[in-house]
Amino acid sequence: MSVVEFGGTGQGVLLLHGLMSRATAWWPVAQWLTPFGRVVGIDQRGHGRNPRRGPFRTEDFVADAAEAIEELGLGPAVVIGHSMGGLHAWCLAATRPDLVRAIVVEDFAPDNSGRTVDEWRWLFDAWPVPFQSLGHIRAYFGSPLFAEYFEEREDGWHLIASMDDLYEIAGHWGTRSYWDFIDAVRCPSLVIEAGRGGQLPGQMAEAARRSRGQYLYVEEAGHVVHDSAPWVYRGAVEAFLSTSISPV
């Protein structure tokens, strides 16, 4: 497992990235989280430097997160996840409540049953891969965050994760609903939805209600709220953690 230690001491704060991302992409967020504990990010399977390339069931990712908390001595941890990582935070809190003291879920709908990767495959097909430089990546996506997702190879810059793996991971979400996991969450939770994130309407608010959590809708934010609306995200998370757990 590939682990990034961001600093801080005490009980753990585990950061779970979204699809196609990696642990280091959390760097700007991790710096202001250190008053709340020892901040650690992991490359989830199929991403970054994690050698595990599958299988890609949600349960496999959740088992990896539990393993990280146990082996690194982080528990019970605050688990903060973006998109795919948010789904895994919900599921971990539901199935291993002994390991989780609070969760933050950013922009993921619990029920994508029937949806397929064909709905957004065209977006990836349109990328001018290989990118010619880091500057090319930043200019194309409009944010320096995306440079974290790529690596340089002989002919230019390519996504670190395999597109086939990403399609398999996302395809799994369309085969099931996660409401049973949401209903089983008992720890404090903050659910953050992006107004321009493309999630199915109403689901994240309903997930917050059913898990007895807090809900924030950020109207002008894109899918990565912590990048497109960083001060709104930071303010919400700091306020939530300040009232839900004790700073270390």
Long-range contacts (C-beta under 8 A, 24 or more apart in sequence): 1-42, 1-43, 1-50, 1-52, 1-64, 1-67, 1-68, 1-71, 2-42, 2-43, 2-48, 2-49, 2-50, 2-51, 3-40, 3-41, 3-42, 3-43, 3-68, 3-72, 4-40, 4-41, 4-42, 4-43, 5-38, 5-39, 5-40, 6-30, 6-31, 6-33, 6-34, 6-39, 6-40, 6-41, 7-31, 7-34, 7-38, 7-39, 8-33, 8-34, 8-35, 8-36, 8-37, 8-38, 8-39, 8-248, 9-37, 9-38, 9-248, 10-37, 10-38, 10-248, 11-37, 11-38, 11-74, 11-75, 11-76, 11-77, 11-78, 11-101, 11-248, 12-37, 12-38, 12-39, 12-40, 12-69, 12-72, 12-73, 12-74, 12-75, 12-77, 12-78, 13-37, 13-38, 13-39, 13-40, 13-74, 13-77, 13-78, 13-79, 13-80, 14-40, 14-41, 14-42, 14-65, 14-68, 14-69, 14-74, 14-77, 14-78, 14-79, 14-80, 15-39, 15-40, 15-41, 15-42, 15-80, 15-81, 15-85, 16-41, 16-42, 16-44, 16-65, 16-79, 16-80, 16-81, 16-82, 16-84, 16-85, 16-86, 16-88, 16-89, 17-41, 17-43, 17-44, 17-47, 17-48, 17-81, 17-82, 17-84, 17-85, 18-81, 18-82, 18-83, 18-84, 18-85, 18-86, 18-224, 19-83, 19-84, 19-166, 19-169, 19-170, 20-47, 20-149, 20-159, 20-161, 20-166, 21-47, 21-48, 21-82, 21-148, 21-149, 22-47, 22-48, 22-49, 22-148, 22-149, 22-160, 23-48, 24-48, 24-148, 25-145, 25-148, 25-149, 28-226, 28-230, 29-80, 29-226, 29-230, 29-233, 29-234, 32-234, 32-238, 33-80, 33-237, 35-247, 35-248, 36-78, 36-241, 36-245, 36-247, 36-248, 37-77, 37-78, 37-248, 38-74, 40-68, 40-72, 40-74, 42-68, 44-84, 44-85, 44-88, 46-161, 46-162, 46-165, 46-166, 46-169, 47-160, 47-161, 48-160, 48-161, 53-162, 53-165, 54-165, 54-168, 56-165, 56-168, 56-169, 56-172, 57-172, 58-87, 58-88, 58-91, 58-172, 58-173, 58-176, 58-178, 59-91, 61-88, 62-88, 62-91, 62-92, 62-95, 62-96, 65-89, 65-92, 66-92, 66-96, 66-99, 69-99, 70-99, 75-99, 75-100, 76-100, 76-101, 77-101, 78-102, 78-103, 78-104, 78-241, 78-245, 79-103, 79-104, 80-104, 80-106, 80-237, 81-105, 81-106, 81-108, 82-106, 82-107, 82-224, 82-226, 83-107, 83-108, 83-223, 83-224, 84-108, 84-169, 87-173, 87-178, 90-178, 90-181, 90-182, 90-185, 90-189, 90-207, 90-211, 91-178, 91-181, 93-185, 93-186, 93-187, 93-189, 94-180, 94-181, 94-182, 94-183, 94-184, 94-185, 95-181, 95-184, 97-186, 97-187, 100-187, 101-187, 101-188, 101-245, 102-187, 102-188, 102-189, 102-190, 102-240, 102-241, 102-244, 102-245, 103-185, 103-187, 103-188, 103-189, 103-190, 104-189, 104-190, 104-192, 104-237, 104-240, 105-189, 105-190, 105-191, 105-192, 105-204, 105-207, 106-192, 106-194, 106-224, 106-225, 106-226, 106-233, 107-192, 107-193, 107-194, 107-197, 107-199, 107-204, 107-223, 107-224, 107-225, 108-199, 108-204, 109-199, 109-200, 109-203, 109-204, 109-207, 110-177, 110-178, 110-179, 110-181, 110-182, 110-203, 110-204, 110-207, 111-177, 111-178, 111-179, 111-200, 111-203, 112-173, 112-174, 112-200, 113-174, 113-175, 113-176, 113-177, 114-174, 115-173, 115-174, 116-171, 116-174, 117-167, 117-170, 117-171, 117-174, 121-167, 124-163, 129-156, 129-158, 129-159, 130-155, 130-156, 130-157, 130-158, 131-156, 131-157, 131-158, 132-156, 132-157, 133-157, 143-224, 143-227, 143-228, 145-224, 145-227, 179-210, 182-207, 182-210, 182-211, 183-210, 183-211, 185-211, 185-212, 185-213, 188-213, 188-214, 188-240, 188-244, 188-245, 189-213, 189-214, 190-214, 190-215, 190-216, 190-236, 190-237, 190-240, 190-244, 191-215, 191-216, 192-216, 192-218, 192-225, 192-233, 192-236, 193-217, 193-218, 194-218, 194-221, 194-222, 194-223, 194-224, 194-225, 194-228, 195-219, 195-220, 195-221, 196-220, 196-221, 196-222, 196-223, 197-221, 197-222, 197-223, 197-225, 198-223, 214-240
